[in-house]
Amino acid sequence: MKKEKVLPLLIFTFIFLASVASGAFNYANGNFQRSYNGGDTIKGNLNISLTNEPSNSLFTSNFLGSISLIDFLARNNLSEVRDYNCSMKGCSASYLTTGLASTLGLSSDDKKVIGFRASGNNVQIRSLKFSLKSDAFPSCNSDLTLNIAGNSSKLFQNYKYINSTCGVMMRGCFNRNLEVYDLNPKLTSTPFCEKIVLPIAPAIQAGARIQNTSSGTSQIKMEMFGNVDSAWQPLGSCILPLHTSNVQDLNCTIAHPTKSEEYLICVSTDTASTDYRINAEQMNPVCGSYGVETEDYSTDYDIFAQALQFDSLNLTVNETTYGVSTGDSLTTELDEYIDRNYNRNCTSSNVLYHLK
């Protein structure tokens, strides 16, 4: 017969780790098995109720180790909404204020969290703007990227630029090493386009090698399209300068930020009375088209694009500038964040309200 060992009853205590509204802890009753063999697991039931307790409060006992309140609930297969409620969805740790800051030191690839404090019930975000200024010099690399409201798919970046190019000139699939081009189509109001993968940049120089065989002049337009929901949407355009020789590489600046992805760069003219022509070829691979709304990528055109440098950061983040950088609404992003994470209740932070 094995000798039974009587273990002392577990004594649970709370250690508060955050400064929050005082919580209430009520012990109703408990029923624990008191006799165990060596190595047995302690068994029993504990009936308690909690109100306004931080989710990171600790359960401790007269044994080694501890467990946070939120982990204790998960270990006992209790789930949010069904068994308890929290002041914010997920009961995760909220941000805590550490004081006001007017400057922020960042090194290369460094990440830091900054924020604005909101308080009260039924909080709604109607507008927000703030200014950013950096002592970093102009560069081919973005000096700052903002992940606002935790939405990593909508990254705000400095979109101010200077007219200095970066990296190589990108031509899509067009082959400029051919000695002879069998195709030399005339520019029309329907654009010739080339798919080109562009890097992260605040703006680009877009251009084409154009042959001028006419006596008159007309505007030649460069356009950039981005793929939005599987459709090409216009992002920006510019007008090429006039020729100073019969065959010439012409370029202009499209002032729209780019991500590291594929864009459609196009060239067209506003009238058929002039005779502007562009070299074209159909060697594989091919990623050019005649027209934007087409799936016929059968011809490449002598079109190119090159990134421009980021200027030193000195701009205001508001509804307009956020829209230019991300294509979305700053107010909507922040308002949905408050609703999604706090149920618009900003009267407390990181508090477990009660067990049902």
Secondary structure, DSSP 8 states (H G I E B T S, - for coil): ----EE------EEE--S--S--EEEEEEEEE--EE-TT----EEEEEEEEEEETT-EEE-SSS-EEEHHHHHHHTT--BTTTEEESSGGG----------S-----TT----------EES-------EEEE-----BSS-S-EEEGGG-TTSEEE---EEEEEEEEEE-TT--TT-S--SB--B--SS-EEEEEEE-SBS-EEEEEEEEE--SS---EEEEEEEEETTEEEEEEEEE----SSSEEEEEEEE---B-SEEEEEEEEES-SSS-EEE-EE--SS--EEESSS------EESEEEEEEEE---EEEESHHHHHHHHSS-HHHHHHHHHHHHHTTEES-SSEEEEE-
